[in-house]
Every structure is written in structure tokens, then in C-alpha cells.
Amino acid sequence: MRFDVQLKRGEDRGQNFGSLFEVPTVDGSVIGAGFQGVYNTYHRTDRHVLQFFKRPGSGGRNFETQTLPRSTDLAGTYLFDVDGSVYSSSEDVRRWDSSSQRWVVDPSDARERMRLGSSLLSFTGGSATCDGVSLLSAPDRGIYHRFFYAHGHLFFYHTYWAEQSGYRLHTTDDEGFSKLYACPWRPKDGLVDLTQAKVITVPVVGEVPFSYGQYKEEVLTCSNIGGVYVFDGESWRTIVEPEIDTSYQVYSMMNFYDRLLLAQYPTGQLFEYAGTEVSLVGGWPPVMEGVSTQAREAQTMAIYGGELYVGVWPWGELWRLNPDSREWTFVRRMISKPPATDRTNHPYEEESAAAGLVANQWGQRVTSLVPHGAGMLISTSAKAPTLWEPAFDFVGDGKWKEYGTVTRFTVPDVISTPIHWTEGETKLEFIIDQETMAIHQDGQLLAEVAVESSSSTGPAAAVAQSLTWGRGIFGAYGGEALEGHLLPL
């Protein structure tokens, strides 16, 4: 079959571009394509990467793994992608060079970057640039941090402490504050005009987010004190009040069909938002057998191969949800040692405490899930990335090296590629036959991958009856216009 899509994305306002199409086939599988909208802890996955997939309706899935060379000597790293390149962010920023199969130091140390149309936004050192030109300088007092751009607004936190004394309730700005900004801005505007910003002072000095997300025309952020704030384009509102003494942290937000998913600590489960309130989705994901149900953290999410993946602390668990069967499958632990136990909440908890470390220092994070080409790159970390010391002998040198690894995880019948930016119309072709799946843009082959020999889709005429355009697992299409046609080869 060939899916022809005439696409007009319009102005890139930082929105999620969502799903292009999705259709069940006569063999019970589902074929679809779209752009992922996800923010994992420190990094937003490239919104311009297009994914074309076929997932089996049965829920069964084979996979292969390959451990890549280490990008760092630290026990942890975080990944992000821009324009088809994957970067590792640890003591410095390194780019994966597929030709030499090694990580090379990147000349820019900007750890937060995003493609915006034909421009590149970079955020570092409390300031922001567009194509290397300053658009926001650091403030006179305090710091700007945790930037996000969506729906024509630049978002960030402005935090100031008169004295570094930890979290405390806001009293007066002279004693300290955390303010949340939504600044209207387009690349043509040059400098950000802070006088036009919509600003709220959040209740706790020192609040900071681990993630942002979008639902329709709204932008959400959740602070590390549990405050969930929503901007509707005109004003802010609070839907969950922060509590200093209560753990409630959201490490990832992702668009999934008609809702926004939020990955939370300490339940280790997903919450959802659909325009009114944040509510728990019970059992998403389950708990690995043989470990404690306490102090769990769903840290990372991704859509890969048309399925939902979630990485969970503190045992480095990777879970997969098939949307058709609605069944969760435990994929594997991304760090294999020590044996799982429910006697403690975290791995090496007793040994860490005896060594004078925080008890959960050697908990196991799945820090990143980045679809890339035919695979998905997965990174790991201890609670805090650190260099090896003799005090960590209880982990062991060999076992320690599983922290900070990058693994290429691959399932059949999926390919991802960034597409060229066009504000006007562009034509995309998705071709699947008995040998390959391929993506073309305006007549140019962007990417292809071999399909499983057992792959079968059935006649296009039979499949077309259930075809939906502009809706699917990646959420609703977020561009100006979309016209599609399904054709037999």
C-alpha cells in the first residue's frame, strides 16, 4: 500500500504535529504515522521526527538490543535529539557519530535545543538564543531556567533566593521567589519583550519542573513540589496545589491519543489530563514482580513502533503497552544487577547508607527513550551521575558500568526520520510492501527499513474502510491542513 499525504504545517509555533493517519489491517495489525510529542525530564524529543510503524495486534513482539560505546565516564547520562542527530548530555555534550560508531564532543554545550521551523533555539546559562542571536539575557538577580517553547510562547522559571535556605513558602519577593513566565514570541520578533509576559508567582520558592506538556492549545508544567500549572494562551491556572511535605513529581509528559499522559513519582504510574483535572491511570504500568511498590518513579515515555514504552525507577524497568490488547508487557531491566528484592525500596540501599551516601544513590534510572532510525536509544543513570570511587566497591566495577550505558533497542516494522521544514505544502509518501517500509518527502527517499517476512496488510480497498486521517496514537494533527489518499502499489 501507499499512503499519500499532502501536508501543510503552517507556522511552527512549537506545537505538537501529532498523527497523520492510522488504520487497522486485515491481519489485525495497525499501520500509522505521526510526530511524537514528549518531554522526558530535561529534554524534549525532536518534534520534526516522523515515525512510520506497523504494530502486531496480538501484542507479541520480538526485539534486539545492542550496547553502544560509553559516552561518559560518569554513572549516568541523558539523551536528546535534533535534526537526526542524538546527543549525550553528562559532563559535556557529545554527538553519536554513526559512521565511526563513537561519541564525539559537540562544539556547543547547549543542553536544551529545539528546531523551530528553519531556526534553532538554544537555552544555556540562564539565557536563550535563536540561530545564535540572543533573544533573552540572564536576569539581574536570580536565574532563568527550564525553558520550553510552545504555541507561540517562551516558558521558563525565574528563581531568586535572598539566602540559599532550601524550599520555603513565598512571602515577599525580596526574600525570594519562583515565577513562571509565558512570553509571547516569534523568531521575527528579535528580543523577548518581558513586559508582555503572563507571569505567576508560584507558592514555593525553589519550585522547578522536570517536564512540560501540551494538551490542545494549553501548556502544562508540574514542579518538583507537585504544583501543576496550566496556561491557556491568555492566563495561568493551578490545577494541583504544591505541598512542601508531599512528594509529587512529574518527570515526563506525552501526548497519547486524546489525552496528555504524565509520568509520576512516587506512584511509578501514569496520570492523565484531558482538559480539566489530573487523574491516576491505575496499573499503568504494573510493578515488576519481587520489588517494593514504594518510592517508584515513572521517568521516561516514548511511542515506538506504535506502542507506549515507559521506563521506571528504581529498578531500571522497561515496560511496553500494546494499545489494541491493552496489555502491559515487562520488557527487561536496563541494569541487570543486583537481584530484585522487596526487602528494600532501592538497589544497594543498605550498602549506600553504610558508605555514607544517600540510601537511593544507586537506584536505577531509565533516563531517555529516543526513537532513532529503525531503533530506539535508551540511556541509564544512577540517581546522581558520579565518577567511580573505591567507596562504591559494593556495586563492583563491572556492574557499575551498566549505569550510564546507551542501548539501541530495535523491534521490527518501524522507521523514524526528521523531515524537511516547509511552511507551505509538502508531499509525504509512506510505502509498505512485502520487503520494505519507506518514507518519501517531495519525491526524495528519507528512510526505509526491511519488514518482517510474515508481514501482511491485505488489499488497500479493504483496509481503507477503517482509515482515519489526522488522528491516532500521537494525538490529533497539529498543522494547518492535511489531505490523504490510500492507494494500492
Buried (B, 14 or more C-beta within 10 A) or exposed (E): BBBBBEBBBEBBBBBBBBBBBBBBBEBEBBBBBBBBBBBBBBBBBBBBBBBBBBBBBEBEBEBEEEEBEBBBEBBBBBBBBBEBBBBBBBEEBBBBEEEEEBBEEBEEEBBBBBBBBEBBBBBBEBBBBBEEEEBBBEBEEBBBBBBBBBBBBBBBBBBBBBEEEEBBEBEEBEBBBBBBBBBBBBBEBEEBEEEEBBEBEBBBBBBBBBBBBBBBEBBBBBBBBBBBBBBBEEEBEEBBEBEBEEBBBBBBBBBBBEBBBBBBBBBBBBBBBEEEEBEEBEEBBBBBEEBBEBBBBBBBBBBBBBBBBBBBBBBBBBBBBBBBEEEBBBBBBBBEBBEEBEEBBBBBBEBBBEBEBEBBBBBBBBBBBBBBBBBBBBBBBBBBBBEBEEEBEBBEEEBBBBBBBBBBBBBBBBBBBBBEBBEEEBBBBBBBEEEEBBBBBEEEEBBBBEBEEEBEBEEBEEBBEEBEBBBBBBBBBBBEEBEBEBEEE
